[in-house]
Amino acid sequence: MTVLAAALLPAMTAAPAFAATQDNNPERKKPKPPAVMSSVGGSLLAKPGTQVRLGPGAPVLPKDVSGRSWIVADAESGEVLASHNAHWRLPPASTMKMLFADTLLPKLPKTTVHKVAPEELAGVGAGSSLVGIKENHTYSVHDMWLGVFLRSGNDAVHVLSAMNGGIDRTVADMQAHAEELQALDTTVVSPDGYDAPGQVSSAYDLTLIARSGMQKKDFREYCSTVSADFPDEQKKGKKRGTFEIENTNRLLTGASGISPYKGIAGVKNGSTTHAGSTFTGVAERNGKVLLVTVMNPDSGESQAVYKEAGRLLDWGFAAAGKVKPVGELVPPKSAEPASSADPEQVKNDGDKDEAADPVAASQAGASGIGVALSVAGAVLAGLGAAMFLIKRRWPLPDRVRRAPRP
Protein backbone atom coordinates (compact mmCIF):
# COMPACT_ATOMS: atom_id res chain seq x y z
CA MET A 1 0.00 0.00 0.00
CA THR A 2 2.87 2.35 0.82
CA VAL A 3 4.48 1.71 -2.55
CA LEU A 4 1.12 2.16 -4.33
CA ALA A 5 0.42 5.45 -2.52
CA ALA A 6 3.86 6.73 -3.43
CA ALA A 7 3.26 5.85 -7.04
CA LEU A 8 -0.17 7.54 -7.16
CA LEU A 9 0.83 10.71 -5.29
CA PRO A 10 2.40 12.53 -8.27
CA ALA A 11 -0.61 11.76 -10.43
CA MET A 12 -3.03 12.91 -7.72
CA THR A 13 -1.26 16.25 -7.23
CA ALA A 14 -0.41 16.99 -10.85
CA ALA A 15 -3.94 17.66 -12.08
CA PRO A 16 -4.90 20.33 -9.51
CA ALA A 17 -1.54 22.08 -9.92
CA PHE A 18 -1.98 22.15 -13.70
CA ALA A 19 -5.53 23.47 -13.40
CA ALA A 20 -4.45 26.26 -11.08
CA THR A 21 -1.69 27.27 -13.46
CA GLN A 22 -4.12 27.38 -16.37
CA ASP A 23 -6.72 29.38 -14.46
CA ASN A 24 -4.15 32.02 -13.56
CA ASN A 25 -2.93 32.40 -17.11
CA PRO A 26 -4.19 35.76 -18.44
CA GLU A 27 -3.79 34.59 -22.03
CA ARG A 28 -6.22 31.76 -21.38
CA LYS A 29 -8.85 34.15 -20.01
CA LYS A 30 -8.46 36.81 -22.67
CA PRO A 31 -11.57 36.79 -24.88
CA LYS A 32 -11.15 36.26 -28.59
CA PRO A 33 -12.97 38.21 -31.30
CA PRO A 34 -15.61 36.42 -33.37
CA ALA A 35 -14.25 34.58 -36.38
CA VAL A 36 -16.63 36.52 -38.60
CA MET A 37 -17.97 39.99 -37.91
CA SER A 38 -20.06 42.56 -39.77
CA SER A 39 -18.87 43.50 -43.25
CA VAL A 40 -20.37 47.00 -43.17
CA GLY A 41 -17.69 49.19 -44.70
CA GLY A 42 -15.85 46.36 -46.44
CA SER A 43 -15.03 42.68 -46.19
CA LEU A 44 -11.61 43.20 -44.60
CA LEU A 45 -13.28 44.86 -41.63
CA ALA A 46 -15.22 41.63 -41.03
CA LYS A 47 -12.01 39.72 -40.35
CA PRO A 48 -10.45 39.36 -36.90
CA GLY A 49 -7.01 40.78 -36.33
CA THR A 50 -5.19 43.80 -37.72
CA GLN A 51 -5.99 45.04 -41.21
CA VAL A 52 -3.65 47.45 -43.00
CA ARG A 53 -2.33 47.83 -46.54
CA LEU A 54 1.04 49.52 -46.48
CA GLY A 55 2.18 51.28 -49.61
CA PRO A 56 5.67 52.47 -50.54
CA GLY A 57 7.15 54.66 -47.82
CA ALA A 58 4.36 53.95 -45.35
CA PRO A 59 5.37 53.64 -41.70
CA VAL A 60 4.61 50.37 -39.93
CA LEU A 61 1.93 50.37 -37.27
CA PRO A 62 3.04 50.97 -33.69
CA LYS A 63 3.66 47.73 -31.82
CA ASP A 64 2.59 48.98 -28.40
CA VAL A 65 -1.17 49.04 -29.04
CA SER A 66 -3.11 46.53 -26.96
CA GLY A 67 -6.73 47.63 -27.50
CA ARG A 68 -9.07 44.74 -28.16
CA SER A 69 -10.56 46.80 -30.96
CA TRP A 70 -9.37 49.96 -32.68
CA ILE A 71 -9.68 51.94 -35.90
CA VAL A 72 -7.96 54.85 -37.65
CA ALA A 73 -9.97 56.67 -40.32
CA ASP A 74 -9.91 59.80 -42.44
CA ALA A 75 -12.76 61.87 -41.01
CA GLU A 76 -13.53 63.64 -44.28
CA SER A 77 -13.15 60.99 -46.97
CA GLY A 78 -14.31 58.16 -44.72
CA GLU A 79 -11.39 55.91 -45.69
CA VAL A 80 -10.38 53.44 -42.99
CA LEU A 81 -6.58 53.53 -42.92
CA ALA A 82 -6.13 50.63 -40.52
CA SER A 83 -8.17 48.63 -38.03
CA HIS A 84 -8.07 45.83 -35.51
CA ASN A 85 -11.23 43.81 -34.85
CA ALA A 86 -13.18 46.84 -36.09
CA HIS A 87 -16.63 45.27 -35.73
CA TRP A 88 -16.08 43.41 -32.44
CA ARG A 89 -19.15 44.18 -30.32
CA LEU A 90 -17.89 45.33 -26.92
CA PRO A 91 -19.26 47.39 -24.01
CA PRO A 92 -18.76 51.07 -24.92
CA ALA A 93 -18.83 52.77 -21.50
CA SER A 94 -19.38 56.54 -21.73
CA THR A 95 -18.45 56.75 -25.41
CA MET A 96 -22.14 55.82 -25.77
CA LYS A 97 -22.82 59.43 -24.78
CA MET A 98 -21.70 60.47 -28.27
CA LEU A 99 -24.77 58.71 -29.68
CA PHE A 100 -26.90 60.23 -26.91
CA ALA A 101 -25.72 63.73 -27.84
CA ASP A 102 -25.95 63.20 -31.59
CA THR A 103 -29.55 62.04 -31.11
CA LEU A 104 -30.83 64.63 -28.63
CA LEU A 105 -28.90 67.82 -29.40
CA PRO A 106 -31.26 68.83 -32.23
CA LYS A 107 -34.33 68.18 -30.07
CA LEU A 108 -33.60 70.27 -27.00
CA PRO A 109 -32.94 74.04 -27.42
CA LYS A 110 -29.92 74.90 -25.31
CA THR A 111 -31.55 78.03 -23.89
CA THR A 112 -34.35 75.99 -22.29
CA VAL A 113 -34.30 76.08 -18.48
CA HIS A 114 -35.47 73.05 -16.53
CA LYS A 115 -36.16 72.41 -12.84
CA VAL A 116 -34.92 68.96 -11.86
CA ALA A 117 -37.47 66.65 -10.25
CA PRO A 118 -36.21 64.06 -7.71
CA GLU A 119 -37.43 61.13 -9.82
CA GLU A 120 -35.27 62.26 -12.74
CA LEU A 121 -32.15 61.40 -10.74
CA ALA A 122 -33.51 58.26 -9.12
CA GLY A 123 -32.26 55.87 -11.80
CA VAL A 124 -28.63 57.03 -11.92
CA GLY A 125 -26.42 53.97 -11.44
CA ALA A 126 -24.27 53.48 -8.35
CA GLY A 127 -20.73 54.71 -8.83
CA SER A 128 -21.69 56.82 -11.86
CA SER A 129 -19.65 59.80 -12.95
CA LEU A 130 -21.59 62.94 -11.98
CA VAL A 131 -21.41 66.64 -12.75
CA GLY A 132 -23.29 67.58 -9.58
CA ILE A 133 -26.88 68.27 -10.60
CA LYS A 134 -29.18 68.75 -7.61
CA GLU A 135 -32.88 68.03 -7.40
CA ASN A 136 -35.25 70.99 -7.21
CA HIS A 137 -32.62 73.22 -8.83
CA THR A 138 -32.86 74.78 -12.28
CA TYR A 139 -30.31 74.31 -15.06
CA SER A 140 -30.21 75.33 -18.69
CA VAL A 141 -29.92 72.66 -21.35
CA HIS A 142 -26.58 74.27 -22.23
CA ASP A 143 -25.35 73.69 -18.67
CA MET A 144 -26.37 70.07 -18.79
CA TRP A 145 -24.64 69.41 -22.12
CA LEU A 146 -21.45 70.80 -20.62
CA GLY A 147 -21.95 68.32 -17.80
CA VAL A 148 -22.36 65.48 -20.29
CA PHE A 149 -19.32 66.29 -22.40
CA LEU A 150 -16.88 67.57 -19.80
CA ARG A 151 -17.66 65.50 -16.72
CA SER A 152 -19.43 62.59 -18.42
CA GLY A 153 -22.26 63.26 -15.98
CA ASN A 154 -24.79 60.47 -15.87
CA ASP A 155 -26.99 62.76 -13.78
CA ALA A 156 -27.14 65.23 -16.69
CA VAL A 157 -27.92 62.40 -19.11
CA HIS A 158 -30.86 61.25 -17.00
CA VAL A 159 -32.34 64.73 -16.70
CA LEU A 160 -32.00 65.39 -20.44
CA SER A 161 -33.56 62.00 -21.11
CA ALA A 162 -36.50 62.95 -18.90
CA MET A 163 -36.91 66.11 -20.94
CA ASN A 164 -37.01 63.92 -24.05
CA GLY A 165 -39.86 61.80 -22.70
CA GLY A 166 -38.01 59.40 -20.43
CA ILE A 167 -35.27 56.78 -20.50
CA ASP A 168 -37.20 54.25 -22.59
CA ARG A 169 -38.10 56.84 -25.22
CA THR A 170 -34.51 58.07 -25.34
CA VAL A 171 -33.10 54.56 -25.71
CA ALA A 172 -35.51 53.92 -28.59
CA ASP A 173 -34.53 57.21 -30.25
CA MET A 174 -30.84 56.41 -29.90
CA GLN A 175 -31.31 52.93 -31.33
CA ALA A 176 -33.21 54.30 -34.32
CA HIS A 177 -30.49 56.90 -34.91
CA ALA A 178 -27.77 54.23 -34.72
CA GLU A 179 -29.59 52.26 -37.40
CA GLU A 180 -29.90 55.39 -39.56
CA LEU A 181 -26.13 55.87 -39.27
CA GLN A 182 -25.63 52.17 -40.16
CA ALA A 183 -23.99 51.67 -36.76
CA LEU A 184 -25.43 48.16 -36.74
CA ASP A 185 -23.11 46.72 -34.08
CA THR A 186 -24.68 49.02 -31.50
CA THR A 187 -27.36 47.95 -29.03
CA VAL A 188 -28.49 50.67 -26.62
CA VAL A 189 -29.75 49.70 -23.17
CA SER A 190 -28.73 52.69 -21.04
CA PRO A 191 -28.33 56.16 -22.61
CA ASP A 192 -25.35 57.09 -20.43
CA GLY A 193 -23.20 54.05 -21.24
CA TYR A 194 -23.48 52.61 -17.74
CA ASP A 195 -22.77 48.86 -17.80
CA ALA A 196 -25.95 47.02 -18.74
CA PRO A 197 -26.50 43.47 -20.03
CA GLY A 198 -26.53 43.42 -23.82
CA GLN A 199 -25.28 46.98 -24.30
CA VAL A 200 -22.55 46.91 -26.96
CA SER A 201 -21.00 48.92 -29.74
CA SER A 202 -17.80 48.62 -31.79
CA ALA A 203 -14.80 50.74 -32.74
CA TYR A 204 -16.31 51.05 -36.21
CA ASP A 205 -19.70 52.21 -34.91
CA LEU A 206 -18.26 54.66 -32.39
CA THR A 207 -16.21 56.21 -35.18
CA LEU A 208 -19.31 56.51 -37.38
CA ILE A 209 -21.20 58.12 -34.50
CA ALA A 210 -18.40 60.60 -33.77
CA ARG A 211 -18.21 61.51 -37.45
CA SER A 212 -21.94 62.23 -37.45
CA GLY A 213 -21.78 64.22 -34.24
CA MET A 214 -18.99 66.41 -35.55
CA GLN A 215 -21.36 67.68 -38.25
CA LYS A 216 -23.18 69.60 -35.52
CA LYS A 217 -21.70 72.92 -34.40
CA ASP A 218 -22.83 72.51 -30.80
CA PHE A 219 -21.43 68.98 -30.64
CA ARG A 220 -18.05 70.25 -31.91
CA GLU A 221 -18.01 73.10 -29.41
CA TYR A 222 -18.99 71.01 -26.40
CA CYS A 223 -16.57 68.16 -27.06
CA SER A 224 -13.65 70.57 -27.54
CA THR A 225 -14.33 72.64 -24.41
CA VAL A 226 -11.51 72.28 -21.91
CA SER A 227 -13.22 73.83 -18.88
CA ALA A 228 -16.38 75.72 -17.95
CA ASP A 229 -18.30 77.15 -15.01
CA PHE A 230 -21.21 75.02 -13.80
CA PRO A 231 -24.06 76.24 -11.54
CA ASP A 232 -23.50 75.40 -7.90
CA GLU A 233 -26.11 74.37 -5.35
CA GLN A 234 -28.32 77.24 -4.23
CA LYS A 235 -27.60 78.15 -0.64
CA LYS A 236 -30.24 79.89 1.39
CA GLY A 237 -29.83 83.65 1.56
CA LYS A 238 -26.90 83.70 -0.88
CA LYS A 239 -26.49 84.34 -4.57
CA ARG A 240 -26.12 81.12 -6.52
CA GLY A 241 -22.49 80.56 -7.41
CA THR A 242 -20.61 78.33 -9.84
CA PHE A 243 -17.77 75.85 -9.75
CA GLU A 244 -15.32 74.91 -12.46
CA ILE A 245 -15.56 71.64 -14.33
CA GLU A 246 -12.79 70.30 -16.58
CA ASN A 247 -12.97 67.92 -19.49
CA THR A 248 -11.95 64.37 -18.59
CA ASN A 249 -10.48 63.82 -22.08
CA ARG A 250 -6.78 63.74 -21.19
CA LEU A 251 -5.60 64.24 -24.77
CA LEU A 252 -7.50 67.54 -24.73
CA THR A 253 -6.63 68.85 -21.27
CA GLY A 254 -3.33 67.20 -20.50
CA ALA A 255 -3.33 65.57 -17.05
CA SER A 256 -2.24 62.42 -15.21
CA GLY A 257 1.03 62.26 -17.10
CA ILE A 258 -0.58 62.85 -20.51
CA SER A 259 0.33 65.88 -22.64
CA PRO A 260 -2.33 67.56 -24.80
CA TYR A 261 -2.26 66.05 -28.27
CA LYS A 262 -1.37 68.46 -31.08
CA GLY A 263 -4.53 69.37 -32.99
CA ILE A 264 -6.95 67.42 -30.76
CA ALA A 265 -10.58 68.52 -30.97
CA GLY A 266 -12.53 65.99 -28.84
CA VAL A 267 -14.46 63.66 -28.75
CA LYS A 268 -15.28 61.35 -25.78
CA ASN A 269 -13.68 58.99 -23.29
CA GLY A 270 -15.22 56.36 -21.04
CA SER A 271 -14.40 53.74 -18.43
CA THR A 272 -16.40 51.12 -16.55
CA THR A 273 -15.58 47.85 -14.85
CA HIS A 274 -17.07 45.79 -17.65
CA ALA A 275 -15.93 47.89 -20.62
CA GLY A 276 -12.47 48.86 -19.44
CA SER A 277 -11.28 52.14 -20.95
CA THR A 278 -12.65 53.41 -24.25
CA PHE A 279 -11.87 56.50 -26.27
CA THR A 280 -12.80 58.15 -29.55
CA GLY A 281 -10.82 61.19 -30.65
CA VAL A 282 -10.59 63.56 -33.60
CA ALA A 283 -7.51 65.59 -34.49
CA GLU A 284 -6.34 67.83 -37.31
CA ARG A 285 -2.81 68.28 -38.60
CA ASN A 286 -1.70 70.02 -41.81
CA GLY A 287 -5.24 70.03 -43.15
CA LYS A 288 -5.79 66.32 -42.53
CA VAL A 289 -8.52 65.32 -40.05
CA LEU A 290 -8.40 61.85 -38.51
CA LEU A 291 -10.70 59.88 -36.23
CA VAL A 292 -9.42 57.17 -33.92
CA THR A 293 -11.22 54.80 -31.56
CA VAL A 294 -9.57 52.47 -29.03
CA MET A 295 -11.54 50.01 -26.91
CA ASN A 296 -10.31 48.22 -23.80
CA PRO A 297 -6.49 48.20 -23.94
CA ASP A 298 -5.00 45.66 -21.55
CA SER A 299 -1.27 46.44 -21.57
CA GLY A 300 -1.31 47.61 -17.97
CA GLU A 301 0.30 50.89 -19.05
CA SER A 302 -0.94 53.93 -17.13
CA GLN A 303 -3.51 55.91 -19.16
CA ALA A 304 -3.10 53.34 -21.93
CA VAL A 305 -6.22 54.31 -23.87
CA TYR A 306 -4.91 57.84 -24.44
CA LYS A 307 -1.35 56.81 -25.19
CA GLU A 308 -2.46 54.17 -27.67
CA ALA A 309 -4.86 56.61 -29.34
CA GLY A 310 -2.03 59.12 -29.64
CA ARG A 311 0.28 56.54 -31.22
CA LEU A 312 -2.37 55.56 -33.74
CA LEU A 313 -3.03 59.21 -34.60
CA ASP A 314 0.70 59.79 -35.07
CA TRP A 315 0.82 56.79 -37.39
CA GLY A 316 -2.27 57.94 -39.28
CA PHE A 317 -0.87 61.39 -40.00
CA ALA A 318 2.45 59.89 -41.11
CA ALA A 319 0.74 57.21 -43.21
CA ALA A 320 -1.83 59.43 -44.93
CA GLY A 321 -1.50 59.03 -48.69
CA LYS A 322 0.86 56.07 -48.29
CA VAL A 323 -1.62 53.32 -47.44
CA LYS A 324 -4.51 51.76 -49.31
CA PRO A 325 -7.78 51.89 -47.37
CA VAL A 326 -9.01 48.66 -45.86
CA GLY A 327 -12.61 49.86 -45.83
CA GLU A 328 -14.78 52.94 -45.50
CA LEU A 329 -17.00 54.73 -43.03
CA VAL A 330 -20.35 54.36 -44.71
CA PRO A 331 -22.73 57.33 -44.96
CA PRO A 332 -26.09 57.36 -43.16
CA LYS A 333 -28.92 55.61 -44.95
CA SER A 334 -30.59 58.89 -45.81
CA ALA A 335 -27.40 60.23 -47.44
CA GLU A 336 -26.59 57.13 -49.45
CA PRO A 337 -27.96 57.29 -53.02
CA ALA A 338 -28.81 54.12 -54.88
CA SER A 339 -25.96 54.72 -57.34
CA SER A 340 -23.24 55.03 -54.72
CA ALA A 341 -20.99 52.24 -53.54
CA ASP A 342 -22.74 50.27 -50.82
CA PRO A 343 -21.10 47.99 -48.24
CA GLU A 344 -21.68 44.94 -50.43
CA GLN A 345 -19.82 46.58 -53.32
CA VAL A 346 -16.91 47.40 -51.05
CA LYS A 347 -17.03 43.84 -49.76
CA ASN A 348 -16.78 42.41 -53.24
CA ASP A 349 -13.97 44.81 -54.13
CA GLY A 350 -12.06 43.75 -51.02
CA ASP A 351 -12.48 40.09 -51.93
CA LYS A 352 -10.38 40.62 -55.06
CA ASP A 353 -7.28 40.98 -52.89
CA GLU A 354 -7.95 38.18 -50.44
CA ALA A 355 -4.78 36.37 -51.50
CA ALA A 356 -2.69 39.23 -50.12
CA ASP A 357 -3.45 39.35 -46.43
CA PRO A 358 -2.74 42.68 -44.70
CA VAL A 359 0.22 42.60 -42.34
CA ALA A 360 0.51 44.71 -39.23
CA ALA A 361 3.76 45.81 -37.66
CA SER A 362 2.67 44.17 -34.43
CA GLN A 363 2.35 40.83 -36.23
CA ALA A 364 5.18 41.11 -38.77
CA GLY A 365 7.81 39.12 -36.92
CA ALA A 366 10.96 40.07 -35.08
CA SER A 367 12.13 42.44 -37.81
CA GLY A 368 9.04 44.65 -37.42
CA ILE A 369 9.06 45.33 -41.16
CA GLY A 370 5.61 45.61 -42.73
CA VAL A 371 4.77 44.19 -46.13
CA ALA A 372 3.81 46.83 -48.70
CA LEU A 373 0.72 45.87 -50.65
CA SER A 374 -0.71 47.59 -53.70
CA VAL A 375 -4.40 47.52 -54.52
CA ALA A 376 -5.61 47.96 -58.10
CA GLY A 377 -8.83 49.81 -58.76
CA ALA A 378 -11.15 51.87 -56.59
CA VAL A 379 -14.83 51.99 -55.81
CA LEU A 380 -16.48 54.82 -57.74
CA ALA A 381 -19.03 56.93 -55.90
CA GLY A 382 -22.05 58.66 -57.43
CA LEU A 383 -22.82 62.36 -57.36
CA GLY A 384 -24.95 61.98 -54.24
CA ALA A 385 -22.08 60.37 -52.35
CA ALA A 386 -19.76 63.15 -53.51
CA MET A 387 -22.13 65.73 -52.06
CA PHE A 388 -22.17 63.77 -48.83
CA LEU A 389 -18.39 63.98 -48.59
CA ILE A 390 -18.50 67.72 -49.22
CA LYS A 391 -20.82 68.04 -46.23
CA ARG A 392 -18.25 66.14 -44.20
CA ARG A 393 -15.71 68.94 -44.57
CA TRP A 394 -16.73 70.59 -41.33
CA PRO A 395 -14.66 73.26 -39.64
CA LEU A 396 -13.09 72.39 -36.34
CA PRO A 397 -13.80 74.79 -33.46
CA ASP A 398 -11.83 78.04 -33.50
CA ARG A 399 -10.59 77.40 -29.98
CA VAL A 400 -8.81 74.29 -31.21
CA ARG A 401 -7.02 76.22 -33.93
CA ARG A 402 -6.04 78.97 -31.48
CA ALA A 403 -5.02 76.81 -28.55
CA PRO A 404 -1.25 76.41 -28.16
CA ARG A 405 -0.19 72.80 -28.48
CA PRO A 406 3.22 71.23 -27.94
N, C-alpha and C positions, 0 to 999 in steps of 0.2 A: 504493500500500500504506500509505503514511504517513497519507493522508487517511482510508482505510478503518479503520485502527487507531484513529485519533482518534475516529472516529464510533462505533466499537464499545466503546471504553473505558468510557463512562458506563454502558452496558447491562451490561457484564461486572462492574462493581463494585457496581451497584445491588442486585442480588439478594442477595449475601452480607451487605451492610450491613443490608438490610431484615430478613433472617432473624435476624441477631444482635440487632437491636432487639426483634423479636418474642419471641425466646427469653428475653430479660432482663426482659420485661414480667411483673410479678407477677400482674396481672389475668388474663393468658393462662394461667398455670399454676395458678391457684386452682381447685380442683375444684368442680364444681357438684352440688347435691343431685339425686337421682333425680326425674324428672318426676312419678312416682306412688310413694307410699310406703304403709306399712301404715295401715289405717283403724281399728285398735284404738283405742277411745276416742272415735271420731267422725270423720266424713269430712273436716272441715277440717284435722285433724291429718295427713291423708294428702297435703296439698298442700305444695309447696315455698314457702318464703318465710315472712314474718311473719303470724301470725293473731291478731287481737284485735278485740273488739267493744266499742267505747267507748260508754258510756251518758252521760247528762247529768251534767256535773260531773266526769267521769273525767279524770285526768291522762293526757297523751300518754306513750307509751313513751320511755325515754331513748334518745337518738340514738347515744351512744357505747358501743354494745354490738356487738362484732365476732365473737362466738362463732359458729362454723359451725352449731351447734345449741344451742338453749336452751329452757327451759320454766319457767313460774311457775305453781304450783298450790296450792290450799287443801288442806293436809294432812289435814284432818278430813272435809270434804265430798267431796273428790276432784275438785272443779271445776278445770279448767285455765283460768286467767285469761288467759294469753297464751302463745304459743309461736313458735318459729322453726325450721323443719325438724325438728319434734319426733321424727320416726321415721327420721331419717337414720342409717344404720348406720355407726358410726365406732369406731375403736379407743378403748377406755375407760380405759387405763392403770390406776392403782391404785384407781380407783372400783369396779373389779371385785371388790375385797376386801369391799365391802358385801354382795354376793351370797355370797361365801365365808363371811362371818360369819353371815349370815342362815340359811345352810344348815347350818353345823356347830355353832353355839352350843348348840343343844338336844341335840346328840349327845355332847358332851365335858364332863363335870362339871369345873367350874373348880378344884376342890380336888385333882384328879388330878395326881400328880407323875410326870414322865417323864424318863428319862435319854436324852440325844440320841446316836444312833448316827451315825458318820461318813457313812454312805450317805444319811442323811436330809437332809444339806446339800449333797450332791454335785451336785444338779441346779439349784441356785440360779443364775440367769442372771448373766452378767458385767455389772458396773455396777449391780446391784440395790441398792435401799435396804435397809439392814440395821439390826436392833436390837442385834445383837452376841451372838447365841446361839453357844455354843461346844460342840463335840462332846465327848462323854463327861462333860458336866455335866448336872445335873438342874435342871428348871424346872417350876413348876406351870403348868397350863393357863391360870390367871388371868394369870400373868406373860406368857405368850406372846400372849394376847389384847391385853394392854396394848401389846406390841410391834407387833402388827398395826395397831391403831388409832392409836397415837401416832406411831410411827416408820415406819409402812407397811413393816414388816420382812418382806421376802420369805423370810428365813431362818425366821421364826416360822411363816409360812404353810406352808412345806415340812414342817416338823416336825409341825404340826397335821394336815396332809394325811396324813402317814405314820401318825399315830395313828388316822386314819379309814380306813385300809386302802390308802393309796397315792395318788399323783397321779391315776392314771387313774380310780380309784373316786371320788375327790373331784370331778373334772371331770364325771363322769357324774351325780353327786348334784346338783351345782350346775346342770347343764343341766336336769335333771328339775324342780328347784325353780323355775327361771326359767319353764319352761313352765306350772307350776302357778300362778305369779303372773300369767300371760299377758304376760310380758316376752318377746315372740316375736321381737324384733329381736336378741336376745342369743345369740351363739354363744361358748361357753366352750372355750378351748384350754389356757390356763394359769391356775391358780386364783389367782395373785397379780397378774394384770393385766399381767405382763411381755409386751412386744411379741411376738406370735406370728401367723403367717399365718392369716387367717380369723377371728381373734378380734375380735368387734365387739359393740357394744351401741348404745343411743341415749339421748338425753336423756329421752325418755318412759320407757324401761325402767329407767334408773338411778333415776328418781324413784319409779317403782313399787317398786323393790327397797328404796330408802331408807324408803319408807312402811311396807313390811312389816317391815323391821328395827326400826323405832322402836316396834313393838308389843312388843318384848322388852326387859325391864327391863335385863338385862346389856348389850344392844346400846346402849341409851340412855346408860347409865352410862359405858361405855367410850368412846363417840364424843364425849362431852362432857368427858372428863377432860383437863385442861390439862397436867398433869405428874405423874410418878410415879417411884418408885424401882424400878430393875430390877437383878436379881442380876448381880454382877460375876463375872469369871473367878476360879475358886478358885486361890489362890496357896499353894504348899506351906508348911506350918507356920503359916499365918495364917488367921484367921477370915474367912469369905467376906463380902465387902462388897457394896455396891450403888453404882450411879451413876444420876444423874437423867436421865430422858428427857422430852422436851417434845413436845406435839402439833404436827404440821407444818401443821395447819389454821390459816392466818394470820388468818382471821376470828374464830377462837376465842381465839388466844393474843395476837394483836397483835405483829407483827414485820415487818422488812423494809419499813418505811414504811406498813404497814397497821395501822389501829386495830381493836381488837376490835369486832365488830358488835353493836349493842344487841339482846339477846335471843337471840343465837346459841346453838345447842345441838348442834352437829355439822354434817355427818356425815363426809364423806371427800373428800380431794383426791388428785390423781394427776398424774404428768407422765412422759412417755417421749418419745423422739425421734420415733416414728411417730405417737403420739396427740396430741402437744402437751400443753397443760395442760387438766385436767378437774377439775370440782368439783361436788359435790352438797351443799347445805346446808339446814338447817331452822332456823327462827327463830320466836319468839313475841313478839307485841306487842299489848297491850290485848286479850288473850284470843283473838287471831287467830294461827293457826299456819300458816306458809307453807313450802313446799318449793321450792327452785330448783336447776336443773342448768344448767351452762354447759360446753360442750365446744369446745376448741380455738379460743380467741380469737386473732386475728392482727393486732391493732392495733399491736403493738410496744410498747404501754404496759407499764411495769414492773408485775409482779404483776397483770396484766390479768384473770386468771380470778377473782380475789377482788374486784377493784374492780367488774367487770361484774356479778358475783353480788350484790354489795351494792346496786348501782343498781337491779337488777331486784327485789330484796326491798323496797327503798324504794318503788318504783313499786307493787308488789303490795299493800303495806300501805295506801298512799294510794288505790289503786283498788278495794279490797275493797268490794263492795256497789254499785259504780258501773259495773261491766262485766258483760256477758253472757258466760258461759263458752263457750269454743270447743271444748270436749270434756270428757272426764272421765278420771280415773284409775280403771280398771276394777278390781273386786275379784278376788281369786284365784278360780280355778275352783271350789274347794270351798266358797267362801262366796257363790257367785252362784246364787240360786234360779232355777228355770225361769221364774218370773213376773216377774223383775226385768228392767230395761232392759239389753239386751245391746249389744255394739258395733254390730251391724247396725242396731238400732233407733236408736241415736244417730246413726249414719251417715245413715239416712233422714231423721231430724229435721233434721240439718244441711243436707241437700240442699234443704230448703224455702227456705233463704235464700241459695242460690247466687248469685242476681242481685246481692246486696249483698256485694261482696267486702270482707273486713276490711282496714283501712288502719292501718299502723303509723306512728308518729311519724317513724321513720327513713326512711320511704318516702313521706311525705306532702307533699313539695315544699319549696320554700324557706321557706314560712310556718311549717312545723312544726306546723300545726294538724291534729289528728286528726279523722276523720269519725265522729260519734256514730251508732251503729246500734242499733236496737231489735229484739228478737227475740220474736215471739209464741209462747206455749206453752212447755211444759217436759215433759221425759220423766219419767213417774211411776214410782217404784220400789215394789216389793212389800215386804211385811213383812220378809222375809228380808234384803233389801238394807238396810232401815232398821236392823235389828239389827247388820248389818255396820258401818254408819257409827257406831253407838253404841260398838262395840268400838274404833273408830279414835280415840276421844277419850282418848288416852293422856296421862298426866301427864309433863311434861318433868322432867328431873332436878332435885332440890332445889338442887344447887350452881349450876345455871343461874339459878334464881330469886334466889338469894342473892348471886351474884357482882355486884360493882359494874360497871356499864357506862356508857360516856360517852353 
